[in-house]
Amino acid sequence: MSELYNVQRAEANVAVAEYLEKCVDVEKFLGFCRECENFDKRWSCPSFDFEPLAVWQRFKNLRLRAAVLTPLPGAVLADLMAGLWQEKEKMLAELWAAEEAQPGAMALSAGSCQLCAQCSRPQGQPCRQPDKMRHSIESLGGDVGKTAELYFQRPLQWIKAGEMPEYLTLIGGLLLPE
């Protein structure tokens, strides 16, 4: 699959206090989440039985990770989307490993959880993979668009009218206690 796109990876470190000031607006993003088909339907997505701001405040630093996928000549949108899912899985595996290596750390996935074919939440059942499920930056009120611009100097691009953008971006992170 990777012969159809290039991947550029980048990392940025930011103090959680700075990130909260510049990029987190829980109420604004909760409003966007309410309009999403995943609201109350995935364990990784709102509504939550906890305050997202309290999660951020438990940590001192945030190590952001970005993967930018640029299609190569001949690639079609379906190729880029398949690559995006592969890169998302790879990033999450890397974040799990980093979390395990750093006591007290917490991984933040790039977008909503896709671990199960169908989430157990709509059936009122507990998460099937609570050891692997992680919340995303945006589900906790983080503005991934601002994050991309401020910390990776590259705006997000979106698929519009089925047209392939110049690139697509995944952003995840690792919250660190120190």
GUSE-193351 format. One line per field, with one value per residue (C-alpha): residue number from 1; chain; x, y, z negated. Coordinates in steps of 0.2 Angstrom, whole numbers. Layout:
N
num NUM / ...;
chaine A / ...;
u X / ...;
v Y / ...;
w Z / ...;
This chain:
178
num 1 / 2 / 3 / 4 / 5 / 6 / 7 / 8 / 9 / 10 / 11 / 12 / 13 / 14 / 15 / 16 / 17 / 18 / 19 / 20 / 21 / 22 / 23 / 24 / 25 / 26 / 27 / 28 / 29 / 30 / 31 / 32 / 33 / 34 / 35 / 36 / 37 / 38 / 39 / 40 / 41 / 42 / 43 / 44 / 45 / 46 / 47 / 48 / 49 / 50 / 51 / 52 / 53 / 54 / 55 / 56 / 57 / 58 / 59 / 60 / 61 / 62 / 63 / 64 / 65 / 66 / 67 / 68 / 69 / 70 / 71 / 72 / 73 / 74 / 75 / 76 / 77 / 78 / 79 / 80 / 81 / 82 / 83 / 84 / 85 / 86 / 87 / 88 / 89 / 90 / 91 / 92 / 93 / 94 / 95 / 96 / 97 / 98 / 99 / 100 / 101 / 102 / 103 / 104 / 105 / 106 / 107 / 108 / 109 / 110 / 111 / 112 / 113 / 114 / 115 / 116 / 117 / 118 / 119 / 120 / 121 / 122 / 123 / 124 / 125 / 126 / 127 / 128 / 129 / 130 / 131 / 132 / 133 / 134 / 135 / 136 / 137 / 138 / 139 / 140 / 141 / 142 / 143 / 144 / 145 / 146 / 147 / 148 / 149 / 150 / 151 / 152 / 153 / 154 / 155 / 156 / 157 / 158 / 159 / 160 / 161 / 162 / 163 / 164 / 165 / 166 / 167 / 168 / 169 / 170 / 171 / 172 / 173 / 174 / 175 / 176 / 177 / 178;
chaine A / A / A / A / A / A / A / A / A / A / A / A / A / A / A / A / A / A / A / A / A / A / A / A / A / A / A / A / A / A / A / A / A / A / A / A / A / A / A / A / A / A / A / A / A / A / A / A / A / A / A / A / A / A / A / A / A / A / A / A / A / A / A / A / A / A / A / A / A / A / A / A / A / A / A / A / A / A / A / A / A / A / A / A / A / A / A / A / A / A / A / A / A / A / A / A / A / A / A / A / A / A / A / A / A / A / A / A / A / A / A / A / A / A / A / A / A / A / A / A / A / A / A / A / A / A / A / A / A / A / A / A / A / A / A / A / A / A / A / A / A / A / A / A / A / A / A / A / A / A / A / A / A / A / A / A / A / A / A / A / A / A / A / A / A / A / A / A / A / A / A / A / A / A / A / A / A / A;
u 0 / 14 / 19 / 4 / 8 / 23 / 22 / 31 / 31 / 35 / 34 / 32 / 33 / 22 / 18 / 0 / -3 / 1 / -9 / -24 / -22 / -20 / -29 / -42 / -60 / -70 / -87 / -84 / -78 / -92 / -104 / -95 / -95 / -114 / -117 / -106 / -113 / -101 / -108 / -114 / -110 / -91 / -83 / -69 / -81 / -92 / -103 / -92 / -94 / -79 / -73 / -61 / -52 / -48 / -39 / -28 / -24 / -17 / -2 / 12 / 18 / 11 / 21 / 12 / 14 / 9 / 9 / 6 / 1 / 4 / -3 / 9 / 5 / -8 / -15 / -34 / -44 / -48 / -29 / -26 / -40 / -34 / -17 / -24 / -32 / -15 / -5 / -18 / -16 / 3 / 3 / -9 / 3 / 18 / 8 / 3 / 22 / 27 / 13 / 19 / 37 / 33 / 24 / 9 / 8 / -8 / -9 / -22 / -27 / -28 / -47 / -61 / -58 / -59 / -53 / -70 / -80 / -95 / -93 / -102 / -108 / -125 / -130 / -126 / -111 / -94 / -79 / -73 / -55 / -53 / -34 / -32 / -46 / -39 / -48 / -43 / -37 / -53 / -64 / -56 / -59 / -42 / -42 / -32 / -33 / -25 / -13 / -7 / -4 / 4 / 15 / 18 / 16 / 4 / -15 / -26 / -34 / -50 / -58 / -71 / -84 / -74 / -59 / -42 / -33 / -14 / -12 / -21 / -15 / -16 / -12 / -11 / -1 / 6 / 1 / 16 / 16 / 33;
v 0 / 12 / 13 / 23 / 37 / 44 / 47 / 61 / 59 / 72 / 75 / 90 / 92 / 105 / 108 / 103 / 121 / 129 / 116 / 119 / 138 / 137 / 122 / 115 / 121 / 107 / 115 / 119 / 102 / 93 / 103 / 96 / 78 / 79 / 81 / 66 / 49 / 42 / 52 / 40 / 26 / 23 / 21 / 33 / 47 / 58 / 58 / 54 / 50 / 61 / 79 / 79 / 95 / 84 / 72 / 85 / 92 / 76 / 78 / 90 / 87 / 82 / 73 / 76 / 64 / 68 / 57 / 66 / 55 / 62 / 52 / 47 / 49 / 36 / 34 / 36 / 42 / 24 / 21 / 36 / 31 / 13 / 20 / 32 / 17 / 7 / 22 / 25 / 8 / 9 / 26 / 18 / 3 / 15 / 26 / 10 / 5 / 23 / 23 / 6 / 12 / 28 / 24 / 36 / 41 / 40 / 38 / 49 / 40 / 49 / 50 / 39 / 20 / 8 / -8 / -17 / -20 / -14 / -5 / -13 / 4 / 5 / -11 / -5 / -17 / -12 / -9 / -26 / -19 / -7 / -11 / -4 / 9 / 27 / 43 / 56 / 73 / 80 / 69 / 78 / 95 / 97 / 107 / 96 / 109 / 122 / 109 / 105 / 123 / 128 / 113 / 106 / 122 / 113 / 116 / 101 / 97 / 89 / 78 / 89 / 82 / 66 / 75 / 69 / 82 / 86 / 76 / 70 / 71 / 60 / 68 / 58 / 60 / 54 / 63 / 62 / 65 / 74;
w 0 / -4 / 14 / 17 / 5 / -5 / -24 / -33 / -52 / -64 / -83 / -94 / -113 / -122 / -140 / -144 / -151 / -135 / -125 / -136 / -133 / -114 / -108 / -120 / -120 / -128 / -125 / -107 / -102 / -113 / -102 / -86 / -94 / -97 / -78 / -74 / -71 / -84 / -99 / -112 / -100 / -103 / -120 / -114 / -110 / -121 / -131 / -145 / -163 / -167 / -164 / -149 / -156 / -172 / -160 / -153 / -170 / -177 / -165 / -163 / -145 / -128 / -115 / -98 / -84 / -66 / -50 / -34 / -19 / -2 / 13 / 27 / 45 / 50 / 33 / 31 / 15 / 10 / 10 / -1 / -13 / -15 / -18 / -31 / -41 / -40 / -46 / -60 / -66 / -65 / -75 / -88 / -91 / -93 / -105 / -115 / -116 / -121 / -134 / -141 / -142 / -152 / -168 / -171 / -152 / -142 / -123 / -113 / -97 / -80 / -78 / -86 / -90 / -76 / -86 / -85 / -70 / -80 / -97 / -111 / -118 / -109 / -117 / -134 / -135 / -142 / -130 / -124 / -123 / -137 / -138 / -120 / -118 / -119 / -117 / -104 / -106 / -99 / -110 / -125 / -117 / -108 / -91 / -79 / -66 / -77 / -83 / -65 / -61 / -78 / -81 / -63 / -53 / -41 / -40 / -39 / -22 / -20 / -6 / 3 / 15 / 16 / 23 / 16 / 6 / 8 / -8 / -24 / -41 / -57 / -74 / -90 / -106 / -122 / -138 / -151 / -169 / -169;
